[in-house]
Amino acid sequence: MKRYSSIGLIALVAIGLLSFILLKKNTDSPPDKAPAAYKISNAYPALSFTRPVDFQHAGDGSGRVFVVEQRGVISVFEDAQNVKDKKTFLDISGPVDDKGNEEGLLGLAFHPDYQKNGYFYIDYTIDNPARTRISRFKVSPDDPDKSMKDSEQVLLEFEQPYDNHNGGQVSFGPDGYLYVAVGDGGAGGDPKENGQNRKTLLGTILRIDVDHPTNGKNYGIPADNPFAKNKQGYREEIYAYGLRNPWRFSWDASNGKMWAGDVGQNTYEEVDTISNGGNYGWNITEADHCFDPKNNCDSANTILPVLEYDHSKGDVSITGGFVYRGSTLDDLTGKYIYADYASGRIWSLNLAKEQKPDNQEIADADFAIASFGTNADEELFLCGFDGKIYKLER
């Protein structure tokens, strides 16, 4: 979908540079390459979508799933392979600005108490001026497959200086707070130096309390946010910063650890584990390497990625995934599953030995992988830009 207009990566993909190399943290040699061990199957053969970017379930025990289309439409349907029909849960394609490759309706999150309050949250871009909007909507009391478009409550807006690097994920953490992924504002190289500027929301992951609004806003600031009540003018919503474009993040359902795939600039992609107050280096560093300046940069207070891979052979845009906690793929349990959007390669990352991560290629898709998602059983699904939703299987 996204994320590479500034360096011409569409052209690289078009000429088929699809072999790969991965670089481990703290090692100079690439990991062992295993034969692709998993098949990629069409999860719902009768259904198709336009640029699907997110796959969610409501946690309400209904057996339904939801697919977000970048153009501004959310569909709902039964989570069954033989499903024939989908319904439109929300259509805000009117106000959504999806002219840019990385703009549009980008994320969906259901309130942890959705079954009682019917609240869900979205992240989308709008125009005049170009900005990101985080809003709450409510499901119809008369139809669980339909939301009330006029129920929108805007929580937060911020301007976007360029049309790329919008981040876009919204998700509730184990602590019940809403987290928001925000890119550095776009262009290339972070020309406005947003990544290290804690007075802007750009280049961050935010954390807000949607249940306890304060100070005239439609949300509150968790007391343990790293810059809560600071005196330096830093944005109190910031949870972590120094990120370029954290397109997708997730939590390990077993231990609550937060994972993110941060899309790189010209050379490296990175996998990070995100901590409260963490500085992930951009644009001082790109992954584990100096970026600005190119040499002898001061990265003493930054957190290194747990894994990086380079662009030398066609893998150029990371799509963050999930630590697998489903029941059908036992040998993936506890491993972080992620992909490269452009090459279609899918890997499993095992950090059991943190000084020597075990990273293996497990599948190779022939479509662009925009996003991962899970259903109520924690099984893993993939959003393909060929308009289909896929799953991994033996």
C-alpha positions in Angstrom: 0.0 0.0 0.0 2.1 2.7 1.5 5.3 4.0 2.7 7.7 4.1 -0.2 6.9 6.9 -2.6 9.9 9.0 -1.4 12.5 6.5 -2.6 10.9 5.0 -5.7 10.4 1.5 -4.3 7.4 0.8 -6.5 9.9 0.8 -9.4 12.1 -1.6 -7.5 9.2 -4.0 -6.9 8.1 -3.8 -10.5 11.4 -5.1 -11.8 11.2 -8.1 -9.6 14.0 -7.7 -7.0 12.4 -10.3 -4.8 15.3 -12.3 -3.2 16.1 -11.4 0.3 18.7 -10.9 3.0 18.1 -10.4 6.8 20.5 -9.0 9.3 20.3 -10.0 12.9 21.0 -7.7 15.8 24.6 -8.3 17.2 25.6 -10.5 14.3 27.2 -9.9 10.9 25.8 -13.0 9.2 22.3 -13.6 7.9 20.1 -16.1 9.7 19.7 -19.6 8.4 17.1 -19.7 5.6 14.4 -22.4 6.0 12.2 -23.6 3.1 8.8 -21.9 3.1 6.9 -24.1 5.5 3.4 -22.7 5.3 0.7 -22.3 2.6 -1.2 -19.1 2.2 -4.9 -19.8 1.6 -7.9 -17.6 0.8 -9.8 -17.3 4.0 -13.1 -16.2 2.5 -13.1 -17.2 -1.2 -16.5 -15.6 -2.0 -15.5 -12.1 -0.7 -13.3 -9.4 -2.1 -12.4 -5.9 -0.9 -10.7 -2.7 -2.2 -7.3 -2.2 -0.6 -8.0 -3.9 2.7 -5.8 -2.4 5.4 -7.1 -3.9 8.7 -8.7 -7.0 10.0 -10.4 -7.0 13.4 -13.0 -8.7 15.6 -15.1 -7.0 18.2 -14.5 -9.3 21.1 -18.2 -9.7 21.6 -18.6 -13.4 21.0 -20.6 -12.8 17.9 -18.4 -14.9 15.6 -18.0 -11.9 13.2 -15.0 -10.2 11.7 -14.5 -6.7 10.3 -12.4 -5.6 7.3 -11.3 -2.0 6.9 -10.9 -0.7 3.3 -8.6 2.3 2.8 -11.3 4.1 0.8 -13.4 4.6 3.9 -15.6 1.5 4.3 -15.7 -1.1 7.1 -17.4 -4.4 6.2 -18.7 -7.0 8.7 -19.4 -10.7 8.0 -19.4 -14.1 9.6 -16.0 -15.6 10.3 -16.6 -18.7 8.2 -14.8 -19.9 5.1 -18.0 -20.5 3.2 -19.5 -17.0 4.0 -21.1 -15.6 0.9 -22.1 -12.1 1.9 -20.8 -9.1 3.8 -22.5 -6.0 5.1 -21.4 -2.4 5.3 -20.8 -1.6 9.0 -19.6 2.0 8.3 -19.1 4.1 5.2 -17.3 7.4 5.6 -15.8 7.4 2.1 -17.1 11.0 1.7 -14.9 12.8 4.2 -12.0 10.3 4.0 -9.1 11.6 1.9 -7.4 8.6 0.3 -5.8 10.4 -2.7 -2.3 9.6 -1.4 -1.0 6.1 -1.4 -0.7 6.2 2.4 -3.8 8.2 3.2 -7.4 7.0 3.9 -9.2 5.0 6.6 -6.3 3.2 8.2 -7.2 1.7 11.5 -10.1 0.3 13.6 -10.3 -0.6 17.3 -13.2 -1.9 19.4 -13.6 -0.7 23.0 -12.8 -3.5 25.5 -16.4 -3.1 26.8 -17.8 -2.9 23.3 -20.5 -5.5 24.0 -22.0 -3.1 26.5 -21.2 0.4 25.2 -21.0 -0.2 21.4 -18.0 2.1 21.0 -15.4 1.7 18.3 -12.6 4.0 17.2 -11.0 4.8 13.8 -8.0 6.6 12.4 -8.4 8.4 9.1 -7.1 11.2 7.0 -9.0 14.2 5.8 -8.2 17.3 3.7 -8.3 21.1 3.9 -6.0 21.1 5.8 -4.5 17.7 5.5 -4.7 16.0 8.9 -5.3 12.8 10.8 -8.5 12.4 12.8 -9.1 9.9 15.6 -12.8 9.4 16.2 -15.3 7.4 18.2 -18.4 5.9 16.7 -21.3 3.8 18.1 -23.0 0.7 16.8 -26.7 1.0 16.0 -28.9 -0.2 19.0 -31.2 -1.9 16.4 -28.7 -3.6 14.2 -25.4 -5.0 15.3 -24.1 -5.1 11.7 -24.6 -1.3 11.3 -23.1 1.7 13.0 -24.5 5.2 13.4 -22.6 7.5 11.1 -24.0 10.6 13.0 -22.6 9.3 16.3 -19.0 10.5 15.5 -17.1 12.1 18.3 -13.8 13.5 17.3 -11.1 12.8 20.0 -8.0 14.1 18.4 -6.8 15.8 15.2 -3.3 16.8 14.1 -2.0 18.2 10.8 0.0 16.2 8.4 2.7 18.1 6.5 3.0 15.5 3.7 0.8 12.8 2.3 2.9 9.8 3.5 4.0 8.3 6.8 0.6 8.6 8.5 0.9 5.5 10.7 -2.7 4.7 11.2 -3.2 1.9 13.7 -5.5 2.3 16.7 -5.6 -0.4 19.3 -6.5 -0.9 23.0 -3.7 -2.2 25.1 -3.9 -4.7 28.0 -4.2 -1.7 30.3 -7.4 -0.5 28.6 -5.9 2.6 27.1 -6.1 3.5 23.4 -2.8 3.5 21.5 -2.3 5.3 18.2 0.5 4.9 15.7 1.7 8.2 14.2 4.3 8.5 11.4 6.9 11.3 11.3 4.8 13.4 8.9 6.3 12.2 5.7 8.5 13.2 2.8 11.9 11.5 3.1 14.5 11.7 5.9 12.3 13.5 8.3 13.0 17.0 7.0 11.0 18.7 9.8 12.9 16.7 12.5 9.7 15.4 14.0 11.1 12.1 15.2 13.1 13.6 18.1 10.7 16.5 18.8 8.5 15.6 21.8 6.5 18.8 21.3 4.8 17.3 18.2 2.6 14.1 18.0 4.4 13.0 14.8 6.8 10.1 14.9 5.3 8.5 18.0 3.0 6.0 19.5 0.4 7.8 21.6 -1.6 6.5 24.6 -4.8 8.1 25.8 -7.6 7.3 28.2 -10.9 7.4 26.4 -12.9 6.6 29.5 -11.9 9.5 31.6 -11.8 12.8 29.6 -10.2 15.7 31.3 -9.3 19.4 30.7 -12.1 19.9 28.1 -10.8 17.2 25.8 -12.6 14.0 24.8 -9.8 11.9 26.4 -7.5 12.0 29.4 -3.8 11.4 29.9 -2.8 8.3 31.8 -0.9 9.2 34.9 2.1 7.1 34.0 2.5 8.4 30.4 6.2 9.4 30.3 5.6 13.2 29.8 2.4 13.5 31.8 2.4 16.9 33.6 5.8 17.8 32.2 7.0 21.5 32.2 8.9 21.4 28.9 5.9 21.6 26.6 6.2 18.0 25.5 3.0 16.4 24.3 1.5 14.4 27.2 -0.1 11.9 24.8 3.2 10.4 23.8 4.0 6.9 25.0 7.1 6.3 22.7 8.9 8.4 20.1 11.7 8.4 17.6 9.7 6.3 15.1 9.6 6.8 11.3 6.3 5.1 10.3 5.1 2.5 12.8 2.4 1.2 10.4 1.4 -1.8 12.6 1.9 -2.7 16.2 0.4 -5.4 18.5 0.6 -7.0 21.9 1.6 -10.5 22.8 -1.7 -11.9 24.2 0.3 -14.0 26.6 2.6 -11.5 28.3 1.5 -8.1 27.1 4.7 -7.2 25.4 4.2 -4.6 22.7 5.7 -5.2 19.2 6.0 -2.8 16.2 7.3 -2.9 12.7 8.8 0.5 11.9 9.2 1.2 8.2 12.7 2.3 7.2 14.1 5.0 4.9 16.5 3.9 2.2 18.3 0.9 3.7 16.9 -0.8 6.8 13.5 -2.1 8.2 13.2 -2.8 11.9 11.3 -4.8 14.4 11.0 -3.1 17.8 9.6 -4.0 21.2 8.0 -0.8 22.5 8.3 0.4 26.1 6.9 3.4 28.0 9.0 6.5 27.3 11.3 4.7 24.8 13.2 6.6 22.1 13.6 4.5 19.0 16.2 6.7 17.3 14.7 8.1 14.2 16.1 10.2 12.5 19.4 10.0 14.4 19.4 6.3 13.5 17.7 4.1 10.9 17.4 0.8 12.7 20.9 0.1 14.2 22.8 2.6 12.0 23.6 6.3 12.0 21.3 8.3 9.7 21.8 11.9 10.6 24.7 12.4 10.8 25.9 9.4 8.8 28.8 8.8 11.2 29.4 9.2 14.9 25.8 9.9 15.7 24.8 10.2 19.4 22.5 7.2 19.9 23.3 6.7 23.6 19.7 7.3 24.7 18.0 5.3 22.0 16.6 1.8 22.0 17.9 -0.6 19.3 15.6 -2.8 17.3 15.4 -6.5 18.2 15.9 -7.2 14.5 16.7 -5.4 11.3 16.8 -6.4 7.6 18.2 -4.5 4.6 16.9 -3.4 1.2 19.6 -4.9 -0.9 17.5 -7.6 -2.5 13.9 -6.3 -2.7 12.6 -6.4 0.9 11.8 -2.8 1.4 8.8 -2.1 3.6 8.0 -4.0 6.8 4.5 -4.9 7.8 4.3 -5.6 11.5 2.4 -8.6 12.7 1.6 -10.6 15.8 3.1 -13.0 18.3 1.1 -16.1 17.4 -1.1 -17.4 20.2 -3.6 -19.5 18.1 -4.1 -23.2 18.3 -3.7 -24.5 14.8 0.0 -23.8 14.1 1.7 -25.1 17.2 5.2 -24.6 16.0 4.7 -20.9 15.6 3.4 -20.4 19.2 5.3 -17.5 20.9 6.9 -16.4 17.7 6.5 -12.9 16.2 5.0 -13.2 12.6 5.7 -10.3 10.3 6.2 -9.7 6.6 7.6 -7.4 3.9 4.8 -5.5 2.1 6.7 -5.3 -1.2 8.4 -8.7 -1.5 5.6 -10.7 0.2 8.0 -12.7 2.3 6.7 -13.8 5.8 9.0 -14.6 8.7 8.7 -15.9 12.2 11.0 -14.4 14.8 11.9 -16.2 18.0 13.5 -14.1 20.8 13.9 -17.0 23.3 17.6 -16.4 23.0 17.7 -12.6 22.8 21.3 -12.3 21.9 20.8 -14.6 18.9 17.3 -14.2 17.5 16.0 -17.1 15.4 14.4 -15.6 12.3 13.0 -17.9 9.6 11.2 -17.4 6.4 7.9 -19.4 6.6 6.0 -18.3 3.5 6.2 -16.2 0.4 3.1 -14.4 -0.9 2.5 -13.3 -4.5 0.6 -10.2 -3.4 1.4 -7.1 -1.3 0.8 -7.7 2.4 -0.8 -4.6 3.8 -1.6 -5.8 7.3 -2.1 -8.7 9.7 -5.1 -9.4 12.0 -6.5 -12.0 14.4 -9.9 -13.4 14.9 -11.5 -14.3 18.3 -9.5 -17.5 18.4 -6.2 -15.6 18.0 -5.7 -17.2 14.5 -3.7 -15.1 12.1 -5.0 -13.5 8.9 -3.4 -11.3 6.2 -4.9 -8.4 4.3 -3.7 -8.6 0.6 -3.8 -5.7 -1.8 -5.2 -8.0 -4.4 -8.5 -7.6 -2.5 -8.5 -10.9 -0.5 -8.1 -11.9 3.1 -5.7 -14.9 3.6 -4.6 -17.2 6.4 -1.6 -19.3 7.0 -1.9 -23.1 7.2 0.2 -26.2 6.9 
